Amino acid sequence: MTKTYALFILFFLFSRYSFAQLITYPQPDCKIISQAYEVQVRQNAGKWQNTGIYNADVAFKLDAQHVLKKTSFTYFDCADSVTVRVKVNNKAVKNARVRPSAYGIVPKINRDFISFTMKASQYISLEINGDIFENLQIFANTIEQDPPKQGDADVLYYGPGIHNVGRVNVAANQTIYIAGGAIVEGGFTMDHIKNVKICGRGILTQLLVSKDTAEIKPGAQQPKLRNDQLLVNFSENVSISGITVLPVGYSAMIGQSKQVSISDFKAFSSKGNADGIDIFCSKDVSIKNIFMRNSDDCIAIYGHRWQYYGNTSNITVENATLWADVAHPLLIGTHGDSDNPDTLQNIKFRNITVLDQHENQLDYQGCIAINAGDSNYIKNVSFENIDIEDIRKGQLFNLRVMYNHKYNTSAGAGIDNVLFKNVSYNGTHANMSVICGYDSSHAIKNIVFENLKVNGTLVYDTMKGKPGFYKTGDMANIFIGEHVEGLKFIATN
């Protein structure tokens, strides 16, 4: 064997096995430890490793009576497929399912134990006996590449354990690192700054979870700013990745900022108006590889509101799992500037799974909602590869140019050029969808549904079995109202 060949073999073996990694993290003693489950993971035939299990509040009901449930979650890092073994402590297991269904993960049941295989970057819900509230979310993160080290310059490092920090005003050119096994009580504000990273594998929460903490320190927060978990305010080049957040307000709010990225991000909320990620008057925003379970809109994209002014453009959301216990999984529009109208444009959604919507108010239904109000004009929007599972209560689509007197001071200007490509729904609970303009000068134009599937049926203008006097929308339970021009349903499969 030549020396060169031997080196090649060593390199190959190192390359193959050095990445076969599985990392679990210590669980600090805190108020949010879940006793409902025990979880172990292993890679190949390796040693079983325990993972920490945490509680998060979710909204069971948010109407006249506010009722919360305790859901559970756990996380670990892996470089490939892993086997997961779950012991269920609080109920007899009759059946189990893993969602998103598109992953095709079929759990095996052995009395109170459930096992299955999952891959890195998959964020899943394990549901016992059909229970979607006291379920277990499992987050298989990828292995971190070159994470910051304690003592690095310009790094605020939070290692394993509990850190009570209050409201932190982040400095320019700073990195905030929340290590796996860490819980940070507080929130972070990025106000008029550039070049910030918030990353890690730990938990960031506005709740008091440490057993000996009386209150969160107030910090140096300015009264004019909101108290959302992560506030990106008039800032540029901000990256948020890897962490799980348990907020009181929004999980993350982006206001009049640019070049913002959010990735490998997980969030749970339970309060009223506790949105997931909201974007106001911003541009060049990338959101990918996220799991959002919220008690209000999961992702909302707006124009003007509060102190934020200007258009919103170049927004991309991809590889997302969205669960709206209340309100919309996806919303564009609503808020704008009637005096100086905003344009919301060049917005793309790709590879999205909607696990649920539950909304009693008809004005706020729509797993995918485009609601132009306040004279805003919404154009050049695409939704591609969207899988909507059987929601509890809501609509698949709600496209309206509207004048909502609760929030708006004028009707929207219009909606133009929207593509829905490869959108599928399987279920029986969705209400009738709506596509409707406001009047002839505030219309909806050029909407294309390409390969829309409802319970396995491809819906298109020339489909077999559609009576000639039917609108194609009738075949998909979509009400096509007035002032809608250039609507097409096509099939390209």
C-alpha positions in Angstrom: 0.0 0.0 0.0 1.5 3.3 -1.0 1.7 6.2 1.4 -0.6 8.3 -0.7 -3.3 5.6 -0.8 -3.0 5.0 3.0 -3.5 8.7 3.6 -6.5 8.6 1.3 -8.0 5.7 3.3 -7.4 7.5 6.6 -9.0 10.7 5.2 -12.0 8.7 3.9 -12.5 7.0 7.3 -12.1 10.3 9.2 -14.6 12.1 6.8 -17.1 9.3 7.2 -17.1 8.8 10.9 -16.0 12.2 12.3 -19.5 13.5 11.4 -21.4 10.6 12.9 -22.2 12.5 16.0 -25.0 12.8 18.5 -25.0 15.5 21.2 -27.4 15.8 24.1 -27.4 18.5 26.7 -27.8 18.7 30.5 -31.1 19.8 31.9 -30.9 22.5 34.6 -33.1 22.2 37.6 -36.0 24.5 36.8 -39.8 25.0 36.9 -40.4 23.8 33.3 -39.1 20.2 33.6 -41.7 17.9 32.0 -42.5 14.6 33.8 -44.9 13.4 31.0 -42.2 11.8 28.9 -38.7 10.3 29.1 -36.6 10.4 25.9 -33.5 8.6 24.8 -31.7 8.8 21.5 -28.9 6.9 19.8 -27.1 6.8 16.5 -26.7 3.5 14.7 -26.1 0.9 17.5 -24.5 3.4 19.8 -25.2 4.1 23.4 -28.6 5.4 24.4 -28.4 9.1 25.6 -31.0 10.8 27.7 -32.4 14.2 26.6 -33.9 16.9 28.8 -37.7 17.3 28.6 -39.3 20.7 29.0 -42.8 22.1 29.4 -44.3 25.0 27.3 -47.7 26.6 27.6 -49.9 26.5 24.6 -53.4 28.0 24.1 -56.2 25.5 24.3 -58.7 28.3 24.2 -58.4 32.0 23.9 -61.9 33.3 23.7 -64.0 34.5 26.7 -62.1 32.0 28.8 -58.3 31.6 28.6 -57.3 28.0 29.0 -53.8 26.7 28.7 -52.3 23.3 28.3 -48.8 22.0 29.0 -47.1 20.6 25.9 -43.6 19.1 26.1 -40.5 19.5 24.0 -36.9 18.2 23.8 -33.9 18.8 21.6 -30.6 17.3 20.6 -28.0 17.7 17.8 -27.2 15.0 15.3 -25.4 14.7 12.0 -27.5 11.9 10.5 -30.5 9.7 11.3 -31.1 8.7 14.9 -33.3 6.3 16.7 -35.6 7.9 19.3 -37.2 6.0 22.2 -39.9 7.6 24.2 -41.5 6.4 27.4 -44.9 7.8 28.1 -45.5 8.4 31.8 -48.9 9.9 32.1 -51.2 7.8 30.0 -51.7 4.3 28.5 -50.6 4.3 24.8 -53.4 3.1 22.5 -52.0 4.7 19.4 -49.4 7.2 18.3 -48.6 9.4 15.3 -45.8 11.6 14.2 -46.4 14.8 12.2 -45.6 16.3 9.8 -47.2 13.4 8.0 -45.1 14.0 4.9 -42.0 12.8 6.8 -43.5 9.3 6.7 -42.3 8.4 10.2 -44.3 5.5 11.6 -43.8 4.9 15.3 -43.6 1.5 16.8 -45.4 0.9 20.1 -44.3 -1.5 22.8 -46.6 -0.9 25.8 -45.6 2.5 27.2 -42.6 2.8 24.9 -42.6 4.3 21.4 -39.7 4.2 19.0 -38.9 5.6 15.5 -36.2 7.0 13.4 -35.8 10.7 12.5 -33.2 12.8 10.7 -31.2 15.9 11.4 -33.2 19.1 10.8 -36.5 17.4 11.4 -38.8 19.1 13.9 -41.7 16.8 14.8 -44.8 16.4 17.0 -45.4 13.0 18.6 -49.1 12.7 19.5 -50.4 10.0 21.8 -54.0 8.9 21.4 -54.7 11.9 19.2 -53.8 14.4 21.9 -52.4 17.5 20.1 -52.0 19.6 23.3 -50.2 17.4 25.8 -48.0 16.1 23.0 -44.2 16.0 22.6 -42.3 18.1 20.1 -38.8 16.7 19.2 -36.2 19.0 17.6 -33.3 17.2 15.9 -30.9 20.1 15.3 -27.9 19.8 13.1 -24.4 19.8 14.6 -23.2 23.3 15.2 -20.3 24.4 13.1 -17.6 26.5 14.8 -19.7 27.7 17.8 -18.3 30.6 19.8 -16.2 29.9 22.9 -16.5 31.5 26.3 -14.0 34.3 26.4 -14.1 35.1 22.7 -14.0 38.8 21.8 -17.4 40.4 21.4 -19.2 37.3 22.6 -21.8 37.3 25.4 -21.7 33.7 26.4 -24.4 31.8 28.4 -23.3 28.3 29.2 -25.4 25.4 30.6 -27.5 26.5 33.6 -30.0 29.3 34.2 -29.2 33.0 33.6 -31.5 35.8 34.7 -30.6 38.7 32.5 -33.6 40.9 32.1 -33.8 43.0 29.0 -30.5 43.2 27.3 -29.7 46.0 24.8 -27.3 44.3 22.3 -24.3 46.2 21.1 -23.2 46.4 17.4 -20.8 43.7 16.2 -21.8 41.5 19.2 -22.6 37.8 19.3 -25.0 36.4 21.9 -24.4 32.7 22.4 -27.0 30.5 24.3 -25.4 27.1 24.7 -27.3 23.8 24.7 -28.4 23.2 28.3 -28.7 26.9 29.0 -31.9 28.7 29.9 -31.8 32.5 29.6 -34.6 34.4 31.4 -35.0 37.7 29.6 -35.1 39.2 26.1 -32.8 40.9 23.6 -33.3 44.2 21.8 -31.3 45.2 18.7 -32.0 48.9 18.3 -30.3 51.0 15.5 -27.4 48.6 15.3 -25.5 46.4 12.8 -23.8 43.1 12.6 -25.3 41.0 15.4 -25.6 37.2 15.9 -27.8 35.4 18.4 -27.2 31.7 18.2 -26.8 28.5 20.1 -29.0 25.5 21.1 -30.4 26.7 24.4 -33.7 28.2 25.5 -34.6 31.9 25.7 -37.7 32.8 27.7 -39.5 35.7 29.2 -41.0 33.4 31.8 -39.6 32.9 35.3 -38.3 29.3 35.2 -35.6 29.2 37.8 -36.8 28.0 41.2 -35.1 30.7 43.2 -35.8 33.8 40.9 -38.2 36.4 42.3 -38.3 38.7 39.2 -36.5 39.5 36.0 -34.2 42.4 36.3 -35.5 45.4 34.3 -32.3 46.1 32.5 -31.8 49.2 30.4 -34.9 48.9 28.2 -36.2 52.1 26.8 -39.9 52.6 27.5 -40.7 53.4 23.9 -39.7 50.0 22.7 -41.8 46.8 22.8 -41.1 43.9 25.1 -41.0 41.1 22.5 -38.7 38.2 23.0 -36.4 39.3 20.2 -36.8 42.9 18.9 -34.9 43.8 15.8 -35.5 47.6 15.6 -34.1 49.8 12.8 -31.2 47.4 12.5 -29.1 45.7 9.8 -27.3 42.4 9.3 -28.9 40.5 12.1 -28.7 36.7 12.4 -30.8 34.6 14.8 -30.3 30.8 14.8 -30.7 27.6 16.6 -32.5 28.5 19.8 -35.9 27.8 21.2 -38.0 30.7 22.6 -40.9 30.8 25.1 -42.1 34.4 24.9 -44.8 36.5 26.5 -45.1 38.8 23.5 -44.0 38.1 19.9 -41.3 35.5 19.5 -39.4 37.9 17.2 -40.3 41.2 15.7 -38.5 42.9 12.8 -39.3 46.6 12.4 -37.9 48.8 9.6 -34.8 46.6 9.3 -32.9 44.9 6.6 -30.7 41.9 6.0 -32.2 39.8 8.8 -32.0 36.0 8.9 -33.8 33.6 11.2 -32.9 29.9 11.0 -33.2 26.7 12.9 -35.6 28.5 15.2 -38.3 27.0 17.4 -41.0 28.9 19.4 -44.1 28.3 21.6 -46.5 31.0 22.8 -49.8 31.0 24.8 -50.8 34.5 25.5 -53.2 36.7 23.5 -51.5 38.6 20.7 -48.4 36.4 21.1 -47.4 36.2 17.4 -44.5 34.2 16.1 -42.4 36.2 13.7 -43.8 39.6 12.6 -42.2 41.8 9.9 -42.9 45.5 9.5 -41.6 47.8 6.8 -38.4 45.7 6.3 -36.5 44.2 3.4 -34.2 41.3 2.6 -35.4 39.0 5.3 -34.7 35.2 5.2 -36.5 32.7 7.4 -35.8 29.0 7.1 -35.9 25.7 9.0 -38.3 26.8 11.8 -41.0 25.3 14.0 -43.6 27.8 15.2 -46.5 27.0 17.6 -48.2 30.2 18.5 -51.4 31.6 20.1 -51.7 34.1 17.3 -50.3 34.5 13.8 -47.2 32.3 13.2 -45.7 34.6 10.5 -47.2 38.0 9.7 -45.8 40.4 7.1 -47.0 44.0 7.3 -46.4 47.5 6.1 -46.6 50.5 8.5 -47.6 50.3 12.1 -46.5 52.1 15.2 -43.2 53.9 14.5 -42.3 51.8 11.4 -42.7 53.4 8.0 -41.9 52.2 4.4 -42.4 49.3 2.0 -41.8 45.6 2.7 -39.9 43.6 0.1 -37.8 40.6 -0.6 -39.0 38.2 2.2 -38.4 34.5 1.9 -39.8 31.8 4.2 -38.8 28.2 3.6 -38.7 24.8 5.3 -41.2 25.8 8.0 -43.6 23.9 10.2 -46.4 26.2 11.4 -49.0 25.5 14.1 -51.5 28.2 14.9 -53.5 27.3 18.0 -55.3 30.7 17.2 -55.3 32.9 14.1 -53.2 32.5 10.9 -50.2 30.3 10.1 -49.4 32.8 7.3 -50.6 36.4 6.9 -49.7 39.2 4.6 -51.2 42.7 4.7 -53.7 44.2 7.2 -51.5 47.1 8.4 -50.3 49.9 6.3 -50.1 53.7 5.8 -53.3 55.2 4.3 -51.6 58.6 3.9 -48.4 57.3 2.2 -49.4 53.8 0.9 -47.0 50.9 1.3 -46.2 48.2 -1.2 -45.6 44.7 0.0 -43.8 42.7 -2.7 -41.5 39.9 -3.7 -42.5 37.6 -1.0 -41.8 33.8 -1.3 -42.9 30.9 0.7 -41.5 27.4 -0.1 -41.8 24.0 1.6 -44.2 24.9 4.3 -46.2 22.5 6.4 -49.3 23.8 8.3 -50.2 21.5 11.2 -53.2 23.4 12.5 -55.3 26.5 12.5 -58.1 27.1 15.0 -59.8 30.5 14.7 -63.4 31.2 15.6 -63.5 34.7 14.1 -64.3 34.6 10.4 -62.3 37.8 9.7 -59.1 36.1 10.8 -59.4 32.7 9.2 -57.1 31.5 6.4 -54.1 29.2 6.7 -52.8 31.4 3.9 -54.2 34.9 4.2 -53.5 37.9 2.0 -55.6 40.8 3.4 -54.8 44.2 1.8 -55.9 47.0 4.1 -54.8 50.6 4.8 -54.2 51.3 1.1 -51.4 48.8 0.9 -50.7 47.1 -2.4 -49.6 43.5 -2.3 -47.9 42.0 -5.4 -45.5 39.3 -6.6 -46.1 36.7 -4.0 -45.6 32.9 -4.3 -46.5 29.9 -2.3 -44.8 26.7 -3.4 -45.0 23.2 -2.0 -47.4 23.9 0.8 -48.9 21.0 2.7 -51.9 21.8 4.9 -52.9 19.0 7.3 -56.4 18.6 8.7 -56.9 21.9 10.6 -59.4 22.2 13.4 -61.2 25.4 12.4 -60.5 27.9 9.7 -60.1 28.3 5.9 -57.4 27.2 3.5 -57.2 30.6 1.7 -58.5 34.1 2.5 -57.6 36.6 -0.1 -59.4 40.0 0.4 -59.0 43.6 -0.4 -60.6 44.8 2.8 -61.5 47.7 5.1 -61.3 46.2 8.6 -62.6 49.1 10.8 -60.9 47.6 13.9 -57.4 48.0 12.4 -57.7 50.0 9.1 -58.3 53.6 8.2 -58.9 52.8 4.5 -59.4 49.9 2.2 -56.4 48.2 0.6 -55.2 49.3 -2.8 -55.2 45.8 -4.3 -53.6 42.3 -4.7 -51.8 41.4 -7.9 -49.7 38.4 -9.2 -50.0 35.6 -6.7 -48.9 32.1 -7.4 -50.0 29.0 -5.5 -48.0 26.1 -6.8 -48.3 22.5 -5.4 -50.6 23.3 -2.5 -52.3 20.3 -1.0 -54.9 19.8 1.8 -56.0 16.6 3.3 -58.9 16.8 5.8 -62.5 17.5 6.4 -62.6 20.5 8.8 -61.8 23.5 6.6 -64.4 26.1 6.1 -65.2 27.7 2.7 -62.2 29.8 1.5 -62.7 33.3 0.2 -61.2 35.3 -2.7 -62.9 38.7 -3.0 -61.9 42.3 -4.0 -63.3 45.5 -2.5 -64.6 47.3 -5.6 -63.6 47.8 -9.2 -60.6 50.1 -8.3 -59.5 47.9 -5.4 -59.4 44.5 -7.1 -57.6 41.2 -6.9 -55.8 40.3 -10.1 -53.8 37.6 -11.7 -54.1 34.7 -9.2 -52.9 31.3 -10.3 -53.4 28.0 -8.6 -51.1 25.4 -10.1 -51.6 21.8 -9.1 -54.0 22.5 -6.2 -55.0 19.2 -4.5 -57.8 18.8 -2.1 -58.0 15.3 -0.6 -56.1 13.9 -3.5 -58.2 15.5 -6.2 -56.4 17.8 -8.6 -58.4 21.0 -9.1 -58.1 22.8 -12.4 -60.2 24.7 -14.9 -60.6 21.8 -17.4 -60.8 19.0 -14.9 -63.0 16.0 -15.6 -66.4 16.0 -13.9 -66.7 19.7 -13.4 -70.1 21.0 -14.7 -69.6 23.7 -17.3 -71.6 26.2 -15.3 -69.5 25.7 -12.1 -66.7 28.0 -11.2 -63.5 26.0 -10.6 -63.4 27.4 -7.1 -66.6 25.5 -6.4 -64.7 22.2 -6.8 -62.3 23.3 -4.0 -64.8 25.0 -1.7 -63.5 28.5 -2.5 -65.9 31.3 -2.8 -64.9 33.6 -5.7 -66.5 36.9 -5.1 -66.7 40.2 -7.0 -63.7 42.2 -8.4 -61.5 39.2 -9.0 -59.8 39.3 -12.4 -57.4 36.8 -14.1 -58.0 33.9 -11.8 -56.7 30.6 -13.1 -56.6 27.0 -11.9 -54.1 25.0 -14.0 -52.5 21.5 -13.9 -48.9 20.9 -14.9 -48.2 17.5 -13.3 
